[in-house]
Amino acid sequence: MKICLLISMVLCLGMNFQSGGYQIGDAVGNFRLKNTDGNMVSLGDYSNVKGVIVIFTSNHCPFARAYEDRIIALNSKFASQGFPVIAINPSDPGTHQDDTFEKMKERSSSKNYGYPYLVDDSQQVAKMFGVGRTPQVYVLQKVGAKFTVRYMGMIDDNPQDPGGVTKLYVDEAVSNLAGGKPVVTTITKPVGCAIKWKN
């Protein structure tokens, strides 16, 4: 019975995420991308944090837009606890004009993000993580010099209605890590816009 359950869980997880991406417990490789302020930002810059909340998002996606204020709130709540947000846009501006670097700069400035909004031009970082949709979150905990995946999936259980949320997946995961406890729900299936990959 336990073996059957394990096999079905593995099959289920395999379907939810692009193959080849990070899994829970994996150490994340360093990346370096351009921020909307023109500066380069790398994961290695975050040497004095407890972890980071990496959110793959975009300008054009209605799901990403619906979560924008909630992402800002996550950064406001957890950056001071050692878990800042890093937002990354892997969307192809050739497919979606709203995702050009200029539009990213406008959005970041008008909404006063307070965290980096990085452009993943080559989509290599998204592929490295195994991202399939925007928004999609990876909560990373810093263990020694490495960043380890502790949670991956959706921000909460209600993309459409912030008032109807019953499960705060990212909030719970980060709160647990900040309090020295393990993450209870480690994987959820992201809901959002499928990333259009460049040829």
N, C-alpha and C positions, 0 to 999 in steps of 0.2 A: 504493500500500500504506500509506504513512504517513498519507495523508489519510483512508483507511478506518479506520485505528486511531484517529486523532484524533476522527473522527465518533462511533465507538462509545464512546470514553471520555467524550465530552461527553454522549451519550445516557445512559450509565451514571450519570454524576454527577448528571444532571438527575433521575433516578428516585430517587436516594438521599436527596435533601434537598427540603424544602418549597421551592417556588419563591419567589423574592423575598428569600431570606436571604443572609447574607454568604457570599462565596466566598474562596478563598485569595488573599491579597494585598490584600483590602479593608480600608479603615480603618473601625474600629467607632465608632459614635456613642456619646456619653455616655449613661449611664442612672443613675437614682437610685431605690433601693428600700429598704424597711424591713427592718432586720436583726432577728434574734430578741432582741437586747438592747434593742430599741425605738428605736435610733438609725437615722438615714437614712445609707445608704452609696452613694456614687457612684463610677463608674470614674475620674472626675476627682480623687478623693481619693488615687489611687495615682500621685503625681507623681514619687516617688523610687524606682521599681522598674524592672527591666529588662523586665518583662512580667507577665502574670497567666494563671492557669489557670482559665478560667470553666467550671464544671460545672453543667449543668442536671440536677437530681436531684429526688427526692421521698421522702416517708416510706413511702407505701403499696407502691411498686413492688418486687417481690422482686429484680429485677436491681439496682436502686439500693441496696437493703439489702446485697446480696452484695458490692457495691463499696465500702461505707461505710468499712471499715478501710483499704482501699487508697487511698481519697481522703485520709483522715487522714494516711497514710504519705507521700503525694505532697506534702502541705503541709509536713509535718515535714522532708522532704528538701530541698524547693526554695524555701520561703519565705526561708530564710537566704541563698539564692543569687540572690534578687531576683525570684523567680517564685511569689508566694503564690497560694493557691486562693481563689476566690470561688464559693460554691455558691448556686444560685438554684432555687427551687421554683416552677414554673409550673403545677402541678397544681391543678385546680378542687376545693376542699374540698366543694363541693356534690355532686360525684361520688364523692369519696373522703374520708371523715371523718378518716382518718389524716393528711390534709394541711392541717388547720386550723392557724392561726398558733400556737395554744396547744400543739398536738402537736409542731409544729416546734420551739418553745422547749424543750419537754420532751426531745426527741431530741438537740438541740444540747447541752443541759446534761448529760444523762446520759452522752453519748459524749465530752463535752469536746472539741468539734470543733477549736477553736483558729483558726478562720477564720469569716468572715461566712456566715450562712445566710439568704439574702434571700427575701422573698416577692414573687412577681410576680403580684399580685392580678388585674391587668387582662390579663395574658398578653401585653402589648405588647412586652416585652423579648424574650420567647421568639419572637414573630413577627418581630421586627426581625432576630434572629439566623437565623431559619429552622429552628428546632429542631423535630424530629418525635417524639423519644423521650426518656425518662429511663432511664439517664443518657446524656448527650451532652456532649462536651467541645469547647471552643474554646481553643487555646493562642494567646495574643496576645503579640506582641512590641512593646515601646514603641520607636517610631522618631520621634525629635524629641518633639513633643507628642501624637502620634497612637499609637493601639494598632492594630496590623495583624495580621490573621488569618494564622497560619503553619501551623496544624494544626486539623483538625476531624474528629470521629468518636468512636470508642470508646476506652476507657482502655487496654485490652489485649485479647488475643485469646481470653480464656477467662472469660466472666462467671460460670460456675458454680463453677470450681475454681481458686483462687489458686495452688495448687501445680502446676497443669497449664499455666500461662502460658508461652508461648514467644516472644511478641512484646509488648514493653512500649512501645506506641505513644507514649503521653504522656511517659513517662520519657525515651525516646529523643529525642523532639522537643525537650523542654525542656533536656536535657543538651547537645544540639547547639547550641541557641540560646545557652545560658549559656557555651558554649565558643567562641562566635563562628563556628559552622559552620551551613550550611543544613540545614533539615529534609529528611530523605530521603523518608519516607512522610508525605505531607501530608494525605491523605484516606482514611478507612476508613468503612465503613457501620456506623452505630450499631446496637447490639442492645439492646432494652429494652422498656419499656412505652410504647405510643403515647399521646401527650398528648390528652386529651379537651378540645376547644376549647369555650369558652363561646359561646353564641349571640350 
